[in-house]
Amino acid sequence: MTLEILDWHDGDLLAKPVFDKLNALVAAGVPESKILGVTINTDEESDTDLWCPKYGIPFAVTGNVVVVHTHKTRKAPPEFAAAFVTADTRADLNGVVKHTLEVSKVSFAPIADAVEATGMESGGMSPIGLPDGWPLLVDQHILSIPKLYLGSGIRPSKLVVDGSIFDDIPGVTFVAGLGRPRE
């Protein structure tokens, strides 16, 4: 099945935080050519493991974001962070993420908390449009992917960007080997 890449400008196929961040990036001088558009899928197809095979898109050019809680010490209250890797890998939370963020504990953020904090839907989270101040770790090799499919903030669509756009997002930390190959 072929995917059509549609214009992103009306915002109907993006969560508000994602749409707002894309507009802010363009207003700040990021070349609009780095935002390729959006695709449509059914809600049921939003899961990457279903979406990629159905549309013939390799896992290696599809991104997944993981929203986590970090703890500076075992008893410290949790703080949000996110890790963004390609779908052919899994974020190394208890190794690379924990070490890079210099925290004592990393765990998946409860879904309800992540949805409330981001204004995005579970299963459609995007690394673009996360709340300001959140640490965002991005696997270094994503920068070299010219057509990257990722969450749009809602389940029935995917955002398509040039991976180099992450060079233009303030506060991103690039980490080689952030994702470990899936088994």
Disulfide bonds with the S-S distance in Angstrom:
none
